[in-house]
Amino acid sequence: MAQTNEKVDLQDLFESLSEELPEDTDLSELTEKWHYYLEHPIDLNKTDGRELTELQFLDPLLIEQLLEHRTISGNFINVLELQSIDGFNERMVNFLLPFVRIGAESPFETLKVKSFKQEFTLRYARILEKTKGYRIVDTTKSRYLGDANRYAFRYRAQLNGRIHLAVNMEKDAGEPFFKDKQKMGFDFYSLSLSIKNFSRFKNIVVGDYALQFGQGLSMWHGLNFGKGGLVQNTARQGIGVKSYTSLNEANFMRGIAGTLQLKHFEITPYFSYRSIDGKVDRTISPATISTIASTGLHRTPTEQEYRHAASQMAYGLNVLWRYKRLKVGAHFNQTQLDVFKVKGKALRQEADFEGNLLRNISLYANYTIRNTYLFGEFANSMNGGSAWLVGSIISLHPRLSTVILLREYKRDFHTFYGQGFGESNNTSNEQGGYFGLTYQLGRKLVWSNYADISRFPGARYQADTTSTGADFFSQLSYIWYKRGQISFRYRYRLKEVNYEGDGRTETGLVSTGKQQLRIELHYRLNSIWTIRSRVEANIFQKEYQENSFGYMIYQDVFWKSKAGKFRSNMRIAYFDAASYDNRIYAYEQDVLYASGFGMYNTKGWRTYLNLQYRLSRHLQVWVKYALYYYPGRETIGTGLDQIEGNRKSEVKVQLRWQL
């Protein structure tokens, strides 16, 4: 088992959950949770499925089948029994094994010795080249007020696995540090105290917290994975209240929340009051906010002016009823701003929320019957529109499973916190149907497919009238147990956008299409060396324009010492994307808790080297050096981030001390 636990592949997990994520996506929320369960594996004979839900890569039907197997066959004797459960193919078993165990975690656990664990993490990072924003000395112009250094500090403490304390501090590049408007030092401070199983309360969180209910139409904080290789993961699995541990400076609550258990009912009241960023005009009455900013960046005079410019108070109640395999929930939320939100003037903003008070109510349910999992949610923004989503996951055969998801989000459905499944990011102005299929051709061969058809009744970004879109995906994977896998992936995306040429089309729109092909090999050569190779190419097509092409090829190498104290990995990649539409995203290894997706655009080289060393039982250090090299270019980037030259390099250093 010790050898198995070393084989967790976070890259494969992330890229299976989502095809692509923006460069600035903070994945620490999930990587921290995964690392916690790597160090404290879930006992398959004790779990009720809730910890398995937190892993996010297990769909609800698989969790139900695992629990049913335990009920019928008795307690697990060995974790490899997972291979005998319907739906647990070779790939899924490889994903899950590092996070689960049988029996006590350690001999000391059975003695019920009080345990107090602490972790301190300090990270430093910076771009080595000086960008335009730091070279401007004219105080009347937009510029970066701070230096290029990035700092992050994390503190974690837990007592007996029941009391958890999380503290985050962060300063982004360009932000002042202990000067100007940042005399308190870090730009972002976050504290969260969580107490589990306190009297009738399952969980109480004071400070910063996140909420996840139903299918996310009305309330969902945290990472929101879309479409990926795990096609059944379109069904959301809300885990209620949880501590907020991310460095993302938006999309969370600040106050108090808790879940009270009363027999079959789980009652979750919550209250939050926090400052938000935005463009506020207080010269008129009432004061207005025209833009709510969520980047968390406060580098320039304008961004400093937006910082904490308004306040947001939110409170609500969620009631969940559980009975065997049936769950029914109701959620109510009221959010009030201290300023009046006004709509933008663009066509796509005609149906946006306007006002200072927003109420949402939603009803959701899920039910498992035999080999079928049914789920859905209906939400309504009071004095506004509605949104609904229904779906099913069906295991038609031990080797064949399907998922169907239908959705409709009205243009005037408004929510500050919703993250429903779909193409749009605001859970509005969308209709669609998603159809997925996974077929296990053999023990080692898995074929995953989906088709998602969508329609947008109103104007949206780059489309000023009703438009449509489609997304087709197919992936074939061959898995060597404990050794690696080879996969072939094809994706074809269609959408309509505004016509920008001479004259006018019948609808004012033109069709675009992007075809992507990926071949990847991930293989463990021996106990020391592992390799990952990828070739990816795409073609972008747009009516009345010539086709454009893009491709990328990379080689990753992973090495670890026999003693396990020293580890390293590196990548060298070459890419050539003719236009921004041909850009390619790929997961990149990083220091602990800092992994993310890199964007490969235009033509150039990408390389990075990660080093990890365990100095002692308590202290670890990580170092990363990364470089983009664009031959023949005189500048990189735009605006204040423009670099003179053809190189962009970054260095990171991180220390972690555990007690």
ROMAR-624008 format. One record per residue (C-alpha): z, y, x negated; residue number from 0. Coordinates in pm, whole numbers, plus 50000, padded with zeros to 5 digits. Each point is the difference from the previous one (the first is absolute). Example, Ala and Ser with C-alpha at 12.3 -4.5 7.8 and 13.67 -1.06 7.14 Angstrom:
BEGIN
[[50780, 49550, 48770], 0]
[[49934, 50344, 49863], 1]
This chain:
BEGIN
[[50000, 50000, 50000], 0]
[[50070, 50238, 49712], 1]
[[49642, 49952, 49883], 2]
[[49864, 50045, 50353], 3]
[[50187, 50329, 50046], 4]
[[49820, 50150, 49702], 5]
[[49663, 49959, 50167], 6]
[[50029, 50258, 50276], 7]
[[49677, 50200, 50006], 8]
[[50066, 50345, 50146], 9]
[[49636, 50098, 49953], 10]
[[49875, 49715, 50216], 11]
[[50267, 50076, 50260], 12]
[[49915, 50370, 50027], 13]
[[49624, 49948, 50003], 14]
[[50037, 49730, 50266], 15]
[[50200, 50237, 50221], 16]
[[49755, 50287, 49967], 17]
[[49643, 50027, 49872], 18]
[[50064, 50341, 49846], 19]
[[50270, 50266, 49991], 20]
[[49982, 50359, 49869], 21]
[[50099, 50067, 49638], 22]
[[50315, 50187, 50097], 23]
[[50137, 49729, 50232], 24]
[[50362, 49928, 49912], 25]
[[50044, 49622, 49995], 26]
[[50358, 50007, 49869], 27]
[[50144, 49940, 50348], 28]
[[49849, 49652, 50010], 29]
[[50010, 49914, 49629], 30]
[[50374, 50072, 50000], 31]
[[50047, 49770, 50299], 32]
[[49795, 49725, 49837], 33]
[[50194, 50028, 49674], 34]
[[50326, 49983, 50195], 35]
[[49898, 49672, 50161], 36]
[[49873, 49867, 49668], 37]
[[50351, 50048, 49864], 38]
[[50169, 49894, 50327], 39]
[[49765, 49740, 50156], 40]
[[50013, 49937, 50374], 41]
[[50174, 49675, 50098], 42]
[[49756, 49813, 50224], 43]
[[50287, 49814, 50166], 44]
[[50190, 50315, 50101], 45]
[[49741, 50263, 50081], 46]
[[49924, 50093, 50361], 47]
[[49664, 50136, 49888], 48]
[[50094, 50365, 49962], 49]
[[50008, 49995, 49619], 50]
[[49663, 49822, 50001], 51]
[[49865, 50281, 50217], 52]
[[50098, 50255, 49733], 53]
[[49764, 49831, 49752], 54]
[[49711, 50126, 50222], 55]
[[49742, 49741, 49890], 56]
[[50117, 49728, 50246], 57]
[[49854, 50039, 50347], 58]
[[50242, 49943, 50292], 59]
[[49841, 49672, 50108], 60]
[[50058, 49850, 49654], 61]
[[50364, 50109, 50009], 62]
[[50045, 49839, 50343], 63]
[[49838, 49678, 49877], 64]
[[50230, 49992, 49699], 65]
[[50309, 50040, 50218], 66]
[[49874, 49738, 50246], 67]
[[49938, 49754, 49715], 68]
[[50363, 50045, 49892], 69]
[[50122, 49949, 50357], 70]
[[49801, 49678, 50050], 71]
[[50023, 49845, 49652], 72]
[[50341, 50127, 49895], 73]
[[50090, 50212, 49700], 74]
[[49756, 50034, 49713], 75]
[[50071, 49772, 49706], 76]
[[49740, 50154, 49770], 77]
[[49804, 50326, 50020], 78]
[[49678, 49803, 49953], 79]
[[50042, 49874, 50357], 80]
[[49825, 50327, 50091], 81]
[[49672, 49825, 49917], 82]
[[50046, 49768, 50299], 83]
[[50027, 50283, 50257], 84]
[[49687, 50090, 50194], 85]
[[49845, 50322, 49877], 86]
[[50168, 49998, 49659], 87]
[[49695, 49956, 49781], 88]
[[50007, 49988, 49622], 89]
[[49968, 50376, 49969], 90]
[[50282, 50081, 50242], 91]
[[50233, 49746, 49839], 92]
[[49933, 50157, 49659], 93]
[[50084, 50343, 50145], 94]
[[50324, 49885, 50160], 95]
[[50154, 49761, 49745], 96]
[[50142, 50267, 49764], 97]
[[50189, 50167, 50286], 98]
[[50177, 49698, 50154], 99]
[[50254, 49738, 49900], 100]
[[50208, 49714, 50135], 101]
[[50378, 50016, 49981], 102]
[[50232, 50239, 49821], 103]
[[49849, 50272, 49783], 104]
[[50249, 49927, 49724], 105]
[[50322, 49800, 49955], 106]
[[50197, 50323, 50039], 107]
[[49855, 50068, 50346], 108]
[[50184, 49704, 50149], 109]
[[50329, 50135, 49860], 110]
[[49952, 50324, 50199], 111]
[[50092, 50208, 49697], 112]
[[49972, 50371, 50067], 113]
[[49694, 50133, 49824], 114]
[[49911, 50356, 49913], 115]
[[49656, 50061, 49848], 116]
[[49851, 50322, 49870], 117]
[[49661, 50104, 49874], 118]
[[49893, 50323, 49828], 119]
[[49629, 50073, 49950], 120]
[[49863, 50301, 49814], 121]
[[49625, 50069, 49978], 122]
[[49800, 50257, 49806], 123]
[[49624, 50055, 50032], 124]
[[49738, 50263, 49926], 125]
[[49628, 50061, 49959], 126]
[[49948, 50075, 49631], 127]
[[49706, 50238, 50045], 128]
[[50077, 50352, 50122], 129]
[[49843, 50077, 50337], 130]
[[49880, 50338, 50123], 131]
[[50312, 50059, 50210], 132]
[[50218, 50022, 49689], 133]
[[49766, 50231, 49806], 134]
[[49999, 50286, 50252], 135]
[[50236, 50283, 49898], 136]
[[49895, 50256, 50264], 137]
[[50290, 49999, 50247], 138]
[[49775, 50128, 50281], 139]
[[49794, 49679, 49993], 140]
[[50079, 49652, 50123], 141]
[[50151, 49797, 49717], 142]
[[50255, 49732, 49924], 143]
[[50350, 50145, 49971], 144]
[[50154, 49710, 49808], 145]
[[49907, 49771, 49713], 146]
[[49791, 49683, 50005], 147]
[[50296, 49763, 49968], 148]
[[50088, 49764, 50283], 149]
[[50354, 49870, 50035], 150]
[[50148, 49745, 50237], 151]
[[50354, 49865, 50019], 152]
[[50114, 49712, 50219], 153]
[[50348, 49861, 50053], 154]
[[50074, 49687, 50202], 155]
[[50336, 49841, 50073], 156]
[[50098, 49711, 50224], 157]
[[50329, 49841, 50089], 158]
[[50002, 49638, 50119], 159]
[[49643, 50038, 50125], 160]
[[50131, 50197, 50299], 161]
[[50040, 50357, 49875], 162]
[[49700, 50160, 49832], 163]
[[49976, 50346, 49848], 164]
[[49666, 50150, 49895], 165]
[[49957, 50333, 49819], 166]
[[49660, 50147, 49902], 167]
[[49913, 50314, 49806], 168]
[[49647, 50107, 49910], 169]
[[49808, 50285, 49844], 170]
[[49619, 49995, 50017], 171]
[[49768, 50137, 49733], 172]
[[49961, 50377, 50032], 173]
[[50325, 50055, 50190], 174]
[[50273, 50228, 49859], 175]
[[50307, 49824, 49858], 176]
[[50334, 50180, 49997], 177]
[[49828, 50338, 50034], 178]
[[49832, 50234, 50252], 179]
[[50039, 49853, 50348], 180]
[[50107, 49666, 49853], 181]
[[50333, 50106, 49855], 182]
[[50150, 49674, 50130], 183]
[[49777, 49803, 49765], 184]
[[49803, 49724, 50168], 185]
[[49765, 50090, 50281], 186]
[[50095, 49697, 50212], 187]
[[50344, 49850, 50057], 188]
[[50059, 49701, 50223], 189]
[[50315, 49804, 50083], 190]
[[50043, 49702, 50228], 191]
[[50312, 49791, 50075], 192]
[[49948, 49676, 50192], 193]
[[50274, 49777, 50141], 194]
[[49904, 49661, 50143], 195]
[[50193, 49781, 50244], 196]
[[50276, 50250, 50072], 197]
[[50182, 49883, 50312], 198]
[[49734, 49986, 50273], 199]
[[49759, 50212, 49800], 200]
[[49726, 49807, 49823], 201]
[[49919, 50300, 49787], 202]
[[50114, 50359, 49960], 203]
[[49812, 50247, 49780], 204]
[[50126, 50346, 49907], 205]
[[49771, 50238, 49815], 206]
[[49628, 49933, 49968], 207]
[[49865, 49714, 50205], 208]
[[49680, 49858, 50149], 209]
[[49928, 49859, 50346], 210]
[[49747, 49734, 50097], 211]
[[49964, 49896, 50363], 212]
[[49739, 49803, 50193], 213]
[[49644, 50030, 49876], 214]
[[50058, 50345, 49852], 215]
[[49827, 50206, 50271], 216]
[[50301, 50224, 50056], 217]
[[50227, 49944, 49699], 218]
[[49920, 49858, 49657], 219]
[[50117, 50126, 49661], 220]
[[49903, 49858, 49666], 221]
[[49697, 49813, 49871], 222]
[[49728, 49937, 50253], 223]
[[49758, 49731, 49889], 224]
[[49665, 49987, 50172], 225]
[[49733, 49734, 49965], 226]
[[49996, 49750, 49717], 227]
[[49960, 49638, 49900], 228]
[[50303, 49888, 50206], 229]
[[49822, 50055, 50330], 230]
[[50297, 49897, 50219], 231]
[[50215, 50281, 49863], 232]
[[49857, 50249, 50247], 233]
[[50301, 49917, 50220], 234]
[[50282, 50234, 49902], 235]
[[50351, 49863, 49960], 236]
[[50243, 50287, 50042], 237]
[[50333, 49947, 49828], 238]
[[50187, 50280, 50176], 239]
[[50223, 50216, 49779], 240]
[[49986, 49981, 49622], 241]
[[50103, 50214, 49706], 242]
[[49734, 50236, 49873], 243]
[[49952, 49935, 49629], 244]
[[49651, 50134, 49934], 245]
[[49916, 50303, 49785], 246]
[[49761, 50120, 50269], 247]
[[50135, 50337, 50116], 248]
[[49877, 49969, 50358], 249]
[[49999, 49741, 50278], 250]
[[50372, 49927, 50025], 251]
[[50311, 50096, 50198], 252]
[[50315, 50168, 49869], 253]
[[50323, 49954, 50193], 254]
[[50161, 49688, 50145], 255]
[[49875, 49687, 50177], 256]
[[50141, 49660, 50085], 257]
[[49929, 49682, 50193], 258]
[[50266, 49866, 50237], 259]
[[49982, 49630, 50092], 260]
[[50112, 49915, 50355], 261]
[[49912, 49637, 50072], 262]
[[49623, 49999, 50049], 263]
[[49968, 50379, 49967], 264]
[[49952, 50210, 49690], 265]
[[50066, 50368, 50070], 266]
[[49890, 50252, 49736], 267]
[[50090, 50368, 50045], 268]
[[49901, 50246, 49728], 269]
[[50018, 50367, 49909], 270]
[[49811, 50192, 49732], 271]
[[49983, 50358, 49878], 272]
[[49791, 50094, 49699], 273]
[[49782, 50272, 49854], 274]
[[49622, 49964, 49996], 275]
[[49723, 50173, 49809], 276]
[[49734, 50210, 50166], 277]
[[49821, 50329, 50042], 278]
[[50241, 50207, 50208], 279]
[[49949, 50351, 50134], 280]
[[50332, 50166, 50086], 281]
[[49851, 50350, 50046], 282]
[[49935, 49918, 50365], 283]
[[50225, 49875, 50277], 284]
[[50035, 49714, 50041], 285]
[[49934, 49897, 49641], 286]
[[49707, 49761, 49966], 287]
[[49897, 49715, 49771], 288]
[[49628, 49933, 49969], 289]
[[50008, 49729, 49734], 290]
[[50263, 49733, 49934], 291]
[[49975, 49888, 49637], 292]
[[50098, 49649, 49894], 293]
[[49899, 49983, 49632], 294]
[[50348, 50083, 49869], 295]
[[49843, 50213, 49725], 296]
[[50152, 50342, 49923], 297]
[[49817, 50111, 49686], 298]
[[49830, 50328, 50090], 299]
[[50133, 50320, 50164], 300]
[[49831, 49897, 50327], 301]
[[50151, 49651, 49993], 302]
[[50340, 50155, 49924], 303]
[[49954, 50228, 50301], 304]
[[49929, 49696, 50217], 305]
[[50305, 49812, 49864], 306]
[[50266, 49941, 50266], 307]
[[49845, 50275, 50213], 308]
[[50100, 49840, 50331], 309]
[[50252, 49753, 50135], 310]
[[49957, 49694, 50217], 311]
[[50266, 49841, 50218], 312]
[[49939, 49656, 50145], 313]
[[50211, 49758, 50198], 314]
[[49937, 49698, 50212], 315]
[[50094, 49652, 50112], 316]
[[49845, 49658, 49963], 317]
[[50110, 49702, 50209], 318]
[[49879, 49652, 49908], 319]
[[50066, 49686, 50204], 320]
[[49960, 49663, 49829], 321]
[[49994, 49669, 50183], 322]
[[49879, 49696, 49811], 323]
[[49637, 50079, 49911], 324]
[[49974, 50310, 50217], 325]
[[50070, 50355, 49886], 326]
[[49973, 50304, 50228], 327]
[[50077, 50351, 49884], 328]
[[50004, 50359, 50121], 329]
[[50006, 50309, 49782], 330]
[[50059, 50367, 50075], 331]
[[49971, 50287, 49754], 332]
[[50030, 50376, 50025], 333]
[[49898, 50227, 49712], 334]
[[50057, 50375, 49990], 335]
[[49873, 50254, 49747], 336]
[[50162, 50338, 49934], 337]
[[49648, 50151, 50003], 338]
[[49704, 49975, 50238], 339]
[[49726, 49761, 49885], 340]
[[49652, 50147, 50062], 341]
[[49672, 49810, 49999], 342]
[[49733, 50043, 49738], 343]
[[49660, 50149, 50084], 344]
[[49779, 49709, 49896], 345]
[[49831, 49790, 50270], 346]
[[50199, 49691, 49900], 347]
[[50325, 50195, 50059], 348]
[[49929, 50100, 50361], 349]
[[50230, 49731, 50142], 350]
[[50274, 50033, 49735], 351]
[[50364, 50051, 50096], 352]
[[50111, 50355, 50070], 353]
[[50360, 50102, 50067], 354]
[[50346, 49951, 49853], 355]
[[50124, 49704, 50206], 356]
[[49846, 49653, 50010], 357]
[[50128, 49698, 50190], 358]
[[49874, 49644, 49959], 359]
[[50081, 49686, 50190], 360]
[[49869, 49651, 49934], 361]
[[50035, 49643, 50123], 362]
[[49920, 49703, 49778], 363]
[[50030, 49623, 50006], 364]
[[49906, 49686, 49813], 365]
[[50020, 49635, 50102], 366]
[[49930, 49671, 49826], 367]
[[49883, 49707, 50211], 368]
[[49906, 49685, 49815], 369]
[[49735, 50101, 49745], 370]
[[49940, 50346, 50145], 371]
[[50166, 50331, 49917], 372]
[[49945, 50283, 50251], 373]
[[50089, 50361, 49925], 374]
[[49942, 50349, 50134], 375]
[[50128, 50352, 50054], 376]
[[49941, 50283, 50245], 377]
[[50100, 50354, 49898], 378]
[[49986, 50334, 50174], 379]
[[50052, 50352, 49872], 380]
[[50162, 50161, 50301], 381]
[[49787, 50286, 50134], 382]
[[49719, 49851, 49794], 383]
[[49788, 49687, 49964], 384]
[[50072, 49633, 49941], 385]
[[49922, 49727, 49750], 386]
[[50001, 49623, 50031], 387]
[[49941, 49699, 49781], 388]
[[50000, 49629, 50089], 389]
[[49922, 49696, 49790], 390]
[[50047, 49632, 49933], 391]
[[50014, 49765, 49703], 392]
[[49896, 49646, 50090], 393]
[[50014, 49689, 49786], 394]
[[49709, 49805, 50151], 395]
[[50034, 49721, 49744], 396]
[[50224, 49936, 49698], 397]
[[49712, 50138, 49791], 398]
[[49865, 50267, 50236], 399]
[[50171, 50314, 50129], 400]
[[49870, 50312, 50172], 401]
[[50125, 50347, 50081], 402]
[[49879, 50237, 50271], 403]
[[50120, 50360, 50029], 404]
[[49886, 50261, 50251], 405]
[[50106, 50364, 49994], 406]
[[49946, 50334, 50171], 407]
[[50158, 50324, 49883], 408]
[[49927, 50305, 50216], 409]
[[49899, 50328, 49837], 410]
[[50306, 50176, 50142], 411]
[[50249, 49734, 49895], 412]
[[50234, 50173, 49759], 413]
[[50267, 49865, 49769], 414]
[[50160, 50127, 49681], 415]
[[50084, 49650, 49879], 416]
[[49746, 49753, 50138], 417]
[[49787, 49784, 49770], 418]
[[49812, 49769, 50233], 419]
[[49741, 49758, 49866], 420]
[[49652, 50150, 49981], 421]
[[49750, 50209, 49811], 422]
[[50165, 50335, 50070], 423]
[[50328, 50099, 49839], 424]
[[50154, 50183, 50294], 425]
[[49991, 49735, 50279], 426]
[[49775, 50203, 50227], 427]
[[49636, 50034, 50105], 428]
[[49907, 49637, 49942], 429]
[[49892, 49686, 50184], 430]
[[49937, 49672, 49829], 431]
[[50005, 49625, 49975], 432]
[[50096, 49791, 49697], 433]
[[49908, 49632, 49973], 434]
[[50117, 49789, 49707], 435]
[[49965, 49637, 49898], 436]
[[50151, 49795, 49719], 437]
[[49872, 49651, 49927], 438]
[[50147, 49766, 49743], 439]
[[49703, 49789, 49891], 440]
[[50217, 49786, 49776], 441]
[[50339, 50007, 49838], 442]
[[49877, 50243, 49735], 443]
[[49726, 50190, 50187], 444]
[[50069, 50285, 50246], 445]
[[49740, 50206, 50187], 446]
[[50116, 50329, 50159], 447]
[[49789, 50222, 50227], 448]
[[50037, 50294, 50233], 449]
[[49788, 50242, 50200], 450]
[[50135, 50331, 50126], 451]
[[49794, 50210, 50243], 452]
[[50120, 50353, 50077], 453]
[[49903, 50301, 50211], 454]
[[50129, 50356, 49975], 455]
[[49963, 50187, 50334], 456]
[[50063, 50345, 49852], 457]
[[49920, 50187, 49682], 458]
[[50151, 49872, 49676], 459]
[[49970, 50069, 49630], 460]
[[49628, 50032, 49907], 461]
[[49890, 49925, 50359], 462]
[[49995, 50283, 50257], 463]
[[49925, 49780, 50301], 464]
[[50055, 49647, 50131], 465]
[[49938, 49748, 49721], 466]
[[50028, 49630, 49927], 467]
[[50082, 49779, 49703], 468]
[[50022, 49638, 49891], 469]
[[50162, 49805, 49719], 470]
[[49905, 49642, 49902], 471]
[[50188, 49798, 49739], 472]
[[49968, 49649, 49857], 473]
[[50184, 49839, 49708], 474]
[[49990, 49648, 49860], 475]
[[50281, 49898, 49764], 476]
[[50051, 49687, 49794], 477]
[[50357, 49952, 49878], 478]
[[50128, 49790, 49712], 479]
[[50365, 49930, 50075], 480]
[[50219, 50178, 49740], 481]
[[49689, 50085, 49797], 482]
[[49793, 50268, 50171], 483]
[[49713, 50065, 50238], 484]
[[49641, 50115, 50026], 485]
[[49886, 50210, 50295], 486]
[[49677, 50141, 50140], 487]
[[50027, 50301, 50232], 488]
[[49742, 50186, 50209], 489]
[[50065, 50307, 50214], 490]
[[49763, 50215, 50206], 491]
[[50117, 50325, 50160], 492]
[[49800, 50212, 50244], 493]
[[50081, 50342, 50139], 494]
[[49829, 50309, 50141], 495]
[[50035, 50344, 49842], 496]
[[49857, 50348, 50052], 497]
[[49635, 50049, 49903], 498]
[[49981, 50268, 49730], 499]
[[49625, 50008, 49933], 500]
[[49723, 50219, 50140], 501]
[[49947, 49982, 50374], 502]
[[50221, 49793, 50229], 503]
[[50032, 49641, 50114], 504]
[[50029, 49902, 50366], 505]
[[50380, 49969, 49985], 506]
[[50065, 50230, 49707], 507]
[[50118, 49694, 49805], 508]
[[49852, 49756, 49751], 509]
[[50104, 49646, 49911], 510]
[[50151, 49907, 49666], 511]
[[50070, 49658, 49858], 512]
[[50184, 49871, 49694], 513]
[[49962, 49642, 49879], 514]
[[50245, 49866, 49744], 515]
[[49995, 49675, 49804], 516]
[[50285, 49878, 49780], 517]
[[50043, 49694, 49780], 518]
[[50337, 49942, 49838], 519]
[[50160, 49734, 49784], 520]
[[50373, 49984, 49938], 521]
[[50109, 49716, 49775], 522]
[[50313, 49898, 49811], 523]
[[49883, 49859, 49668], 524]
[[50345, 49878, 49894], 525]
[[50364, 50107, 50015], 526]
[[49924, 50305, 49785], 527]
[[49651, 50128, 50091], 528]
[[49846, 50092, 50337], 529]
[[49668, 50171, 50068], 530]
[[49845, 50182, 50295], 531]
[[49631, 50091, 50011], 532]
[[49822, 50197, 50270], 533]
[[49648, 50118, 50073], 534]
[[49949, 50228, 50300], 535]
[[49687, 50179, 50119], 536]
[[49905, 50208, 50304], 537]
[[49706, 50173, 50159], 538]
[[50037, 50307, 50221], 539]
[[49730, 50069, 50259], 540]
[[49953, 50313, 50208], 541]
[[49716, 50089, 50232], 542]
[[49746, 50243, 49850], 543]
[[50151, 49957, 49654], 544]
[[49935, 49768, 49710], 545]
[[50240, 49712, 49944], 546]
[[50266, 50040, 49732], 547]
[[50165, 49727, 49796], 548]
[[50330, 49936, 49831], 549]
[[50156, 49720, 49803], 550]
[[50305, 49915, 49794], 551]
[[50092, 49719, 49764], 552]
[[50343, 49949, 49852], 553]
[[50195, 49753, 49792], 554]
[[50378, 49966, 50019], 555]
[[50208, 49805, 49749], 556]
[[50366, 49909, 50052], 557]
[[50232, 49874, 49726], 558]
[[50367, 49913, 49980], 559]
[[50212, 49868, 49719], 560]
[[50137, 49649, 50014], 561]
[[50352, 50136, 50025], 562]
[[49895, 50227, 50288], 563]
[[50147, 50316, 49850], 564]
[[49668, 50166, 49926], 565]
[[49703, 50035, 50239], 566]
[[49680, 50197, 49991], 567]
[[49675, 50039, 50188], 568]
[[49688, 50206, 49949], 569]
[[49675, 50086, 50175], 570]
[[49664, 50117, 49884], 571]
[[49752, 50102, 50268], 572]
[[49655, 50156, 50018], 573]
[[49884, 50168, 50320], 574]
[[49698, 50190, 50123], 575]
[[50014, 50154, 50349], 576]
[[49702, 50222, 50082], 577]
[[50191, 50200, 50264], 578]
[[50346, 50040, 50147], 579]
[[49892, 49767, 50281], 580]
[[49954, 49726, 49738], 581]
[[50354, 50032, 49863], 582]
[[50194, 49678, 49944], 583]
[[50374, 49940, 50033], 584]
[[50190, 49739, 49801], 585]
[[50367, 49918, 49962], 586]
[[50146, 50092, 49660], 587]
[[50305, 49857, 49826], 588]
[[50266, 50255, 49913], 589]
[[50365, 50036, 49909], 590]
[[50249, 49845, 50242], 591]
[[49986, 50152, 50353], 592]
[[49707, 50226, 49904], 593]
[[49694, 49782, 50063], 594]
[[49710, 50144, 50196], 595]
[[49626, 50008, 50064], 596]
[[49768, 50179, 49759], 597]
[[49672, 50163, 50105], 598]
[[49689, 49927, 49791], 599]
[[49746, 50277, 50057], 600]
[[49692, 50141, 49815], 601]
[[49926, 49827, 49664], 602]
[[50245, 49908, 49731], 603]
[[50260, 49770, 49853], 604]
[[50353, 49923, 50107], 605]
[[50261, 49830, 49787], 606]
[[50376, 49966, 50005], 607]
[[50273, 49811, 49819], 608]
[[50340, 49908, 50144], 609]
[[50292, 49883, 49785], 610]
[[50330, 49865, 50127], 611]
[[50297, 49902, 49785], 612]
[[50346, 49876, 50090], 613]
[[50227, 50164, 49741], 614]
[[50309, 49824, 50130], 615]
[[50134, 49823, 50303], 616]
[[50048, 50337, 50168], 617]
[[49728, 50224, 49858], 618]
[[49619, 49988, 50037], 619]
[[49730, 50243, 49889], 620]
[[49640, 50046, 50118], 621]
[[49725, 50202, 49833], 622]
[[49650, 50068, 50135], 623]
[[49702, 50177, 49850], 624]
[[49691, 50051, 50218], 625]
[[49666, 50168, 49931], 626]
[[49690, 50107, 50194], 627]
[[49701, 50070, 49775], 628]
[[49682, 50159, 50142], 629]
[[49722, 50009, 49735], 630]
[[49783, 50312, 50011], 631]
[[50222, 50203, 50231], 632]
[[50135, 50341, 49907], 633]
[[50271, 50021, 50267], 634]
[[50202, 49762, 50217], 635]
[[50141, 50082, 50341], 636]
[[49983, 50318, 50205], 637]
[[50211, 50304, 50078], 638]
[[50336, 50026, 49829], 639]
[[49975, 49634, 49890], 640]
[[49684, 50059, 49796], 641]
[[50013, 49872, 49641], 642]
[[49778, 50134, 49723], 643]
[[49844, 49698, 49833], 644]
[[49910, 49645, 50095], 645]
[[50337, 49823, 49966], 646]
[[50298, 49975, 50231], 647]
[[50298, 49812, 49865], 648]
[[50348, 49931, 50132], 649]
[[50320, 49865, 49854], 650]
[[50304, 49856, 50181], 651]
[[50337, 49885, 49872], 652]
[[50265, 49837, 50216], 653]
[[50351, 49868, 49937], 654]
[[50200, 49778, 50233], 655]
[[50367, 49923, 49951], 656]
[[50158, 49732, 50218], 657]
[[50370, 49923, 50035], 658]
